Amino acid sequence: MSNPRILLIGPPGAGKGTQSKRIVETYGVEHITTGDALRANKDMETDYGKPREYMDKGELVPDPVVNEIVVAALEDADGFVLDGYPRNMSQAEYLDEQTDLDIVALLDVGREELVTRLTGRRVDPETGENYHVEYDMPAEEEIRDRLEQRDDDTEEVVKDRLDVYDENTKPLIEFYEDRGLLARLDGEQAPDDVWHDLRLAIEDAQTDT
């Protein structure tokens, strides 16, 4: 599959960003996220106004605006990996009408592991580099001493984010399973092992098309 059209879904902390980078490097496709698409097209005219009108006020950009922005990005891409969209059934149904996906890969990770991953993340305020208190701490004591936890990585906020995922995004699993597009992957494995399984799933999807 030289130019696959891939959707990665999974809860916050499942590793979608890590695996998206590997897909881009291996297949040469575009990595499309909702945030990047909106930032790159703040002034794009849609039937519901410009994204900037909502973003500058700190308001949630409505689904119809997000839909138009993301689909415009897909039209310009020769193959893609979608990460973070669709987030709900309304977006999924719109996407289904606009483009064909080759595979929907679900990175399956248990809630307890997700909480551990997300609450353990730390950021270096000087460089922006991310670390983890259990899995990936810097060797230099000076760097370790200045690491900070992001506001959205506290346990209370993390659990709220996971609840939102369960409510809005989990129904997409059944939606794509019914279409025969879903590949379930064990996201609790080491990243290299997840990538091995993901690549096999992409190749299987190529064989089936």
Backbone bond lengths (Angstrom), bond angles and torsions (degrees), N, CA, C in turn:
res aa  C-N    CA-C-N  psi(-1)  N-CA   C-N-CA  omega(-1)  CA-C   N-CA-C  phi
1 M - - - 1.465 - - 1.521 108.01 -
2 S 1.313 115.72 97.49 1.455 119.04 -173.15 1.522 112.60 -72.45
3 N 1.336 116.97 -36.72 1.460 120.69 -179.20 1.529 109.78 -129.50
4 P 1.315 117.01 68.05 1.468 119.72 -175.16 1.515 112.76 -68.55
5 R 1.319 114.72 153.82 1.467 122.22 175.18 1.523 106.53 -113.20
6 I 1.317 115.53 102.79 1.454 122.29 -168.34 1.519 110.32 -117.31
7 L 1.317 116.01 137.09 1.464 121.95 170.67 1.521 107.94 -113.81
8 L 1.326 116.48 125.00 1.461 122.20 173.99 1.514 108.62 -102.17
9 I 1.325 116.48 125.39 1.458 119.36 175.27 1.522 109.40 -126.75
10 G 1.307 114.76 157.04 1.454 120.87 -178.64 1.508 108.79 158.21
11 P 1.316 117.34 162.47 1.466 121.02 -177.09 1.521 112.56 -70.77
12 P 1.329 117.15 166.60 1.474 119.95 173.20 1.528 109.72 -55.57
13 G 1.336 115.89 134.87 1.456 119.86 179.78 1.506 114.73 89.26
14 A 1.341 117.64 1.82 1.468 120.53 -177.83 1.521 112.78 -77.77
15 G 1.337 117.25 -17.17 1.461 120.13 179.07 1.513 114.42 102.74
16 K 1.327 116.96 21.57 1.464 119.82 -177.74 1.529 111.61 -62.55
17 G 1.333 116.60 -40.49 1.461 119.51 -179.42 1.511 112.34 -62.73
18 T 1.324 116.81 -43.20 1.473 122.04 179.32 1.516 111.07 -60.82
19 Q 1.334 116.61 -47.68 1.459 119.82 -177.17 1.528 111.73 -73.56
20 S 1.324 117.46 -30.25 1.467 119.88 176.40 1.524 110.90 -61.39
21 K 1.330 116.58 -41.70 1.465 120.35 178.67 1.521 111.11 -59.91
22 R 1.319 116.98 -40.14 1.470 120.16 -179.46 1.532 110.96 -68.63
23 I 1.317 116.11 -37.18 1.466 119.17 177.35 1.530 110.13 -63.04
24 V 1.331 115.99 -44.73 1.469 120.73 179.75 1.525 110.50 -60.52
25 E 1.344 116.56 -45.92 1.468 120.75 -178.77 1.526 111.96 -64.98
26 T 1.322 117.37 -36.10 1.467 121.17 -174.81 1.523 112.70 -82.43
27 Y 1.335 116.26 -41.14 1.463 119.62 -172.23 1.532 113.69 -107.45
28 G 1.323 116.85 -8.16 1.455 119.81 177.73 1.512 114.31 67.86
29 V 1.345 116.77 29.84 1.461 120.49 -179.78 1.521 110.23 -98.42
30 E 1.325 115.79 172.27 1.463 121.63 179.31 1.530 110.09 -82.06
31 H 1.336 116.33 141.47 1.461 121.94 172.41 1.513 107.07 -97.75
32 I 1.319 117.44 112.34 1.458 121.74 -174.58 1.527 109.50 -115.02
33 T 1.332 115.60 119.55 1.449 121.64 174.51 1.523 108.57 -119.43
34 T 1.318 115.70 156.30 1.465 119.93 179.87 1.519 110.80 -58.91
35 G 1.343 116.09 -47.29 1.459 120.18 -177.63 1.513 112.79 -60.45
36 D 1.334 116.92 -46.89 1.466 120.72 -179.87 1.525 110.95 -63.01
37 A 1.351 115.98 -43.34 1.463 119.95 -178.43 1.525 110.98 -62.96
38 L 1.338 116.66 -40.60 1.463 120.05 179.71 1.527 111.39 -68.31
39 R 1.335 116.12 -43.35 1.477 119.23 -179.53 1.524 111.44 -64.10
40 A 1.323 116.41 -35.49 1.467 120.23 -178.00 1.527 112.40 -77.60
41 N 1.331 116.53 -16.68 1.469 119.97 -175.27 1.528 111.32 -131.12
42 K 1.332 115.75 40.55 1.469 120.45 -177.43 1.529 112.51 -56.14
43 D 1.313 116.12 -32.89 1.462 119.44 -173.69 1.525 113.08 -105.55
44 M 1.321 117.02 15.48 1.462 119.96 177.54 1.526 109.70 -71.39
45 E 1.328 116.16 130.69 1.455 120.98 178.30 1.526 109.93 -76.15
46 T 1.331 116.39 127.58 1.462 121.73 173.51 1.526 107.99 -124.06
47 D 1.309 116.66 174.10 1.467 120.52 178.67 1.529 111.59 -64.98
48 Y 1.336 116.10 -13.86 1.471 119.98 -177.04 1.530 111.52 -118.82
49 G 1.320 116.30 22.87 1.455 120.49 178.82 1.524 112.02 96.16
50 K 1.330 115.84 -175.78 1.458 121.86 -179.32 1.528 110.34 -91.04
51 P 1.354 117.33 145.62 1.464 119.79 175.88 1.525 112.80 -54.05
52 R 1.362 116.50 -36.54 1.471 120.42 -177.80 1.540 111.63 -55.90
53 E 1.334 116.93 -34.43 1.457 120.93 -177.11 1.531 111.33 -61.05
54 Y 1.319 116.41 -30.83 1.472 120.88 179.02 1.525 110.91 -91.56
55 M 1.326 116.24 -42.16 1.462 120.88 -175.20 1.523 112.06 -64.85
56 D 1.350 117.01 -40.41 1.460 120.20 -178.54 1.529 112.13 -65.89
57 K 1.332 116.00 -23.87 1.464 120.52 177.91 1.535 111.90 -91.23
58 G 1.334 116.20 -3.58 1.452 119.72 -177.18 1.518 112.59 74.89
59 E 1.322 116.62 19.17 1.460 120.89 -178.81 1.528 110.72 -90.88
60 L 1.329 116.34 155.65 1.451 121.56 175.68 1.525 108.90 -68.54
61 V 1.334 117.32 128.93 1.464 120.75 178.82 1.528 108.43 -72.32
62 P 1.334 118.52 125.68 1.469 121.24 -176.19 1.532 112.74 -61.32
63 D 1.322 116.06 151.04 1.457 121.53 -179.32 1.530 113.69 -50.77
64 P 1.345 119.51 -46.00 1.470 118.49 -177.98 1.528 113.25 -59.33
65 V 1.339 116.95 -35.64 1.465 120.55 178.38 1.528 109.89 -70.59
66 V 1.325 116.50 -46.78 1.468 120.64 177.94 1.519 110.05 -57.79
67 N 1.321 116.67 -44.03 1.466 120.90 -179.15 1.528 111.47 -56.45
68 E 1.328 115.89 -49.61 1.468 119.49 -177.34 1.532 111.60 -64.23
69 I 1.334 116.28 -39.66 1.461 120.09 -178.94 1.520 111.00 -65.86
70 V 1.328 117.03 -47.01 1.463 120.78 -177.11 1.523 110.76 -66.30
71 V 1.313 117.30 -44.09 1.465 119.99 -179.12 1.526 110.81 -64.48
72 A 1.328 117.30 -35.09 1.472 119.80 175.18 1.518 110.66 -62.33
73 A 1.331 117.43 -38.85 1.465 121.03 177.29 1.524 110.96 -66.15
74 L 1.326 117.09 -38.25 1.467 120.94 179.59 1.523 111.18 -65.18
75 E 1.323 115.98 -37.94 1.469 119.94 -177.90 1.517 111.59 -64.61
76 D 1.330 116.83 -28.61 1.467 120.94 -179.35 1.532 112.59 -87.24
77 A 1.349 117.31 -4.98 1.468 121.30 -173.50 1.524 111.29 -100.23
78 D 1.320 115.37 137.64 1.465 121.58 173.69 1.523 107.44 -96.32
79 G 1.328 115.77 79.57 1.453 121.10 -170.90 1.514 109.65 88.21
80 F 1.337 117.17 149.22 1.462 119.46 -176.35 1.524 111.02 -160.23
81 V 1.321 114.22 161.00 1.461 122.01 164.56 1.514 106.32 -122.36
82 L 1.325 115.45 119.28 1.466 122.80 179.39 1.517 108.49 -91.16
83 D 1.323 116.04 131.78 1.465 121.50 -175.75 1.529 108.12 -137.35
84 G 1.337 117.11 112.80 1.459 120.16 179.27 1.515 114.57 95.52
85 Y 1.310 117.37 3.51 1.462 123.10 176.03 1.524 106.83 -148.27
86 P 1.319 117.90 136.33 1.464 129.38 0.16 1.530 112.13 -78.58
87 R 1.338 115.41 154.04 1.461 121.63 179.68 1.522 112.52 -103.93
88 N 1.312 117.57 -11.70 1.463 120.19 -178.46 1.523 109.18 -151.59
89 M 1.339 116.13 174.99 1.459 120.05 -175.12 1.522 112.39 -66.60
90 S 1.325 116.89 -34.63 1.461 119.68 179.14 1.532 110.33 -59.93
91 Q 1.329 116.46 -46.20 1.461 120.39 178.86 1.525 111.10 -67.20
92 A 1.329 117.13 -38.48 1.465 120.94 -178.87 1.524 111.24 -64.10
93 E 1.313 116.46 -42.26 1.465 120.17 -179.87 1.520 110.95 -66.80
94 Y 1.328 117.03 -37.31 1.464 120.54 177.01 1.530 110.02 -65.09
95 L 1.335 115.93 -47.00 1.467 120.09 179.89 1.522 110.76 -59.68
96 D 1.328 116.65 -39.52 1.462 121.87 -178.57 1.526 111.66 -60.83
97 E 1.333 115.86 -30.88 1.465 120.58 179.70 1.525 112.44 -80.25
98 Q 1.344 116.45 -20.52 1.459 120.61 -170.65 1.523 114.45 -100.27
99 T 1.329 117.66 -27.67 1.463 119.55 -175.17 1.519 110.48 -153.51
100 D 1.319 116.41 158.80 1.463 122.21 176.75 1.523 108.87 -101.88
101 L 1.315 115.82 132.33 1.467 121.52 176.14 1.526 109.42 -98.29
102 D 1.322 115.89 146.39 1.461 120.49 176.02 1.525 111.26 -86.77
103 I 1.325 116.37 -34.20 1.455 120.57 -177.41 1.523 109.83 -159.20
104 V 1.322 115.02 144.72 1.467 121.95 172.12 1.522 106.58 -117.28
105 A 1.322 116.54 111.40 1.466 121.57 -176.56 1.522 109.46 -99.98
106 L 1.321 115.10 120.41 1.468 121.38 178.34 1.523 109.38 -98.62
107 L 1.333 115.95 119.31 1.462 121.16 174.31 1.526 107.21 -89.44
108 D 1.314 115.28 103.66 1.458 122.45 -172.39 1.530 110.19 -91.42
109 V 1.327 116.77 117.24 1.467 122.25 -179.27 1.524 108.19 -136.41
110 G 1.344 117.14 135.06 1.453 121.43 -179.81 1.523 112.53 -68.19
111 R 1.316 115.61 155.07 1.471 121.35 -175.35 1.531 111.92 -60.80
112 E 1.332 117.89 -42.80 1.461 120.27 -178.22 1.525 111.43 -61.79
113 E 1.331 115.86 -41.59 1.460 120.35 178.48 1.523 110.89 -66.18
114 L 1.318 116.86 -38.58 1.464 120.83 179.06 1.521 111.32 -62.67
115 V 1.331 116.74 -43.44 1.459 120.76 179.25 1.528 109.86 -61.77
116 T 1.335 116.60 -42.30 1.466 121.05 178.68 1.528 110.63 -61.62
117 R 1.317 116.04 -46.09 1.468 120.27 -178.69 1.532 111.44 -62.47
118 L 1.323 116.14 -46.91 1.458 119.65 -171.96 1.524 112.90 -76.76
119 T 1.324 117.32 -41.14 1.469 118.88 -179.22 1.521 111.85 -73.70
120 G 1.338 116.97 -18.19 1.461 120.29 179.91 1.511 114.24 -89.58
121 R 1.324 116.84 -3.97 1.468 119.36 -179.77 1.527 110.79 -71.44
122 R 1.318 115.24 142.71 1.460 121.76 176.20 1.524 108.40 -137.13
123 V 1.328 116.08 149.36 1.460 121.16 -179.16 1.523 109.84 -122.60
124 D 1.317 115.33 142.48 1.459 121.48 174.35 1.533 107.02 -85.85
125 P 1.334 118.54 111.84 1.472 120.65 -175.95 1.522 113.46 -63.72
126 E 1.334 117.47 -19.66 1.474 119.85 -178.24 1.523 112.64 -85.52
127 T 1.332 116.90 -32.51 1.467 119.83 -175.82 1.529 113.14 -114.81
128 G 1.339 117.14 -18.19 1.455 120.23 -176.26 1.516 113.78 81.58
129 E 1.343 117.24 -0.08 1.465 121.35 179.54 1.528 109.99 -67.55
130 N 1.344 115.74 143.33 1.455 121.08 178.86 1.521 111.06 -102.52
131 Y 1.319 115.76 143.21 1.467 122.31 178.11 1.530 108.55 -135.44
132 H 1.337 115.89 -179.77 1.463 120.74 177.79 1.515 109.06 -143.46
133 V 1.333 115.51 136.69 1.469 119.86 -173.81 1.527 112.64 -64.53
134 E 1.334 117.68 -25.16 1.464 120.27 -178.85 1.523 112.77 -101.85
135 Y 1.320 116.92 -38.00 1.453 120.42 -168.17 1.531 115.05 -104.86
136 D 1.321 117.60 -23.19 1.473 117.57 -168.36 1.523 111.01 -158.59
137 M 1.330 116.46 76.71 1.462 120.45 176.58 1.520 110.23 -101.28
138 P 1.347 117.06 144.93 1.465 119.83 179.87 1.529 110.92 -68.64
139 A 1.330 115.96 150.87 1.463 120.35 -179.55 1.528 111.55 -72.90
140 E 1.345 116.69 -30.72 1.454 120.62 -175.05 1.523 110.96 -76.92
141 E 1.327 116.75 125.15 1.462 121.15 -178.57 1.523 111.32 -62.16
142 E 1.333 117.01 -36.29 1.458 120.93 -179.21 1.534 111.00 -59.63
143 I 1.332 116.25 -41.25 1.464 120.25 179.08 1.529 110.13 -69.89
144 R 1.327 116.57 -43.69 1.466 119.95 -179.73 1.523 111.07 -57.43
145 D 1.332 116.90 -39.29 1.462 121.31 -175.55 1.530 113.01 -68.51
146 R 1.332 117.08 -23.93 1.463 118.23 -176.27 1.541 112.92 -101.66
147 L 1.311 117.32 1.13 1.464 119.66 -179.58 1.527 110.98 -65.08
148 E 1.330 114.47 145.86 1.459 120.68 -178.53 1.523 110.42 -129.05
149 Q 1.333 115.01 153.03 1.457 120.40 173.14 1.521 108.65 -92.85
150 R 1.330 116.19 132.27 1.462 119.92 177.68 1.529 109.97 -68.11
151 D 1.324 115.31 151.04 1.463 119.75 -179.30 1.525 112.61 -58.84
152 D 1.335 116.91 -33.65 1.465 118.87 -177.80 1.526 112.71 -87.71
153 D 1.337 117.65 9.79 1.458 121.23 176.41 1.529 112.89 -108.95
154 T 1.327 117.88 8.86 1.455 119.59 173.82 1.524 108.69 -71.79
155 E 1.333 116.98 156.10 1.470 120.18 -173.54 1.528 112.03 -59.61
156 E 1.320 117.14 -41.34 1.468 120.33 -178.94 1.525 111.24 -62.42
157 V 1.329 116.09 -46.28 1.466 120.00 -178.89 1.523 110.69 -68.31
158 V 1.335 116.87 -39.65 1.463 120.81 178.83 1.521 110.84 -59.39
159 K 1.318 116.88 -45.54 1.472 119.95 -179.05 1.526 110.84 -65.29
160 D 1.328 117.01 -36.19 1.467 120.08 176.00 1.527 110.75 -64.34
161 R 1.325 116.69 -41.44 1.473 120.69 179.27 1.524 110.99 -63.50
162 L 1.317 116.58 -39.29 1.468 120.44 179.30 1.524 111.19 -69.31
163 D 1.334 116.72 -34.62 1.464 120.06 176.42 1.527 110.32 -64.47
164 V 1.337 116.20 -41.65 1.464 120.35 178.26 1.524 110.12 -62.95
165 Y 1.325 116.60 -41.45 1.468 120.31 177.65 1.526 110.29 -60.51
166 D 1.340 116.33 -47.50 1.464 119.94 -178.66 1.522 111.12 -58.10
167 E 1.321 116.02 -41.69 1.459 120.39 -176.43 1.527 112.51 -72.04
168 N 1.332 116.47 -44.77 1.465 120.22 -171.58 1.517 115.03 -93.64
169 T 1.316 116.61 -38.68 1.461 119.58 -168.12 1.524 113.60 -99.67
170 K 1.322 118.14 -30.18 1.465 119.25 -178.72 1.538 113.48 -57.37
171 P 1.343 119.58 -35.91 1.471 118.15 177.32 1.530 113.49 -58.55
172 L 1.342 117.12 -22.20 1.463 119.94 178.93 1.524 111.19 -65.52
173 I 1.325 116.42 -28.34 1.467 120.40 -178.98 1.521 110.05 -59.44
174 E 1.331 116.54 -49.15 1.469 120.62 178.93 1.524 110.84 -65.77
175 F 1.334 115.90 -38.28 1.471 121.36 179.82 1.529 110.84 -56.75
176 Y 1.341 116.16 -48.04 1.466 119.59 -177.54 1.532 112.17 -80.86
177 E 1.321 116.53 -27.17 1.465 119.37 176.14 1.523 109.94 -64.60
178 D 1.329 116.58 -40.85 1.469 121.33 178.58 1.525 111.67 -62.01
179 R 1.333 116.83 -26.44 1.463 121.34 -179.68 1.523 112.70 -90.51
180 G 1.319 116.64 0.66 1.460 120.97 178.73 1.512 113.88 71.57
181 L 1.338 116.80 22.48 1.467 120.92 -176.71 1.521 113.07 -102.46
182 L 1.334 117.94 -15.32 1.456 121.35 -168.97 1.525 112.85 -81.96
183 A 1.331 115.18 132.47 1.471 122.38 171.76 1.526 107.31 -121.20
184 R 1.323 117.31 117.37 1.470 121.92 -179.92 1.527 109.58 -87.94
185 L 1.315 116.11 127.35 1.455 121.07 -179.21 1.527 109.61 -122.81
186 D 1.319 116.11 143.82 1.460 121.53 178.20 1.521 108.98 -77.08
187 G 1.332 116.03 99.54 1.457 121.07 -176.95 1.516 114.15 -79.81
188 E 1.339 117.46 -0.86 1.467 120.20 179.09 1.526 111.63 -87.92
189 Q 1.329 116.90 -5.07 1.454 120.42 176.64 1.529 110.55 -72.15
190 A 1.329 114.90 170.63 1.463 119.86 171.83 1.534 108.78 -61.50
191 P 1.348 118.05 148.22 1.471 120.43 -177.48 1.530 113.98 -51.90
192 D 1.340 117.75 -38.56 1.468 120.09 179.60 1.524 111.28 -64.09
193 D 1.338 116.88 -37.13 1.461 120.79 179.77 1.528 111.24 -72.26
194 V 1.342 115.92 -37.44 1.465 119.60 175.21 1.529 109.64 -61.63
195 W 1.332 115.85 -43.39 1.463 120.00 -179.51 1.526 110.89 -63.58
196 H 1.322 118.06 -39.55 1.466 121.52 177.62 1.526 110.19 -57.53
197 D 1.332 116.38 -48.28 1.461 120.59 -179.04 1.521 111.54 -67.88
198 L 1.326 116.23 -38.26 1.461 120.27 -179.51 1.526 110.89 -65.29
199 R 1.313 116.53 -42.70 1.463 119.05 -179.85 1.532 111.41 -64.92
200 L 1.330 116.14 -39.05 1.467 119.43 176.26 1.526 110.78 -61.97
201 A 1.331 116.04 -40.75 1.463 120.07 179.64 1.532 111.13 -64.09
202 I 1.330 116.49 -40.27 1.470 120.46 177.67 1.524 110.39 -63.98
203 E 1.327 117.02 -41.76 1.457 120.54 179.32 1.527 111.30 -66.58
204 D 1.340 116.72 -36.81 1.454 120.29 176.65 1.525 110.64 -63.77
205 A 1.337 116.00 -39.57 1.460 120.06 178.55 1.529 111.03 -64.16
206 Q 1.333 115.68 -35.04 1.458 120.75 177.53 1.524 110.33 -64.81
207 T 1.312 115.86 -41.15 1.460 120.51 -179.84 1.526 112.00 -64.31
208 D 1.347 114.22 -35.17 1.472 119.70 -175.88 1.525 113.05 -77.39
209 T 1.348 116.32 -18.01 1.473 118.10 -175.97 1.517 111.12 -93.13
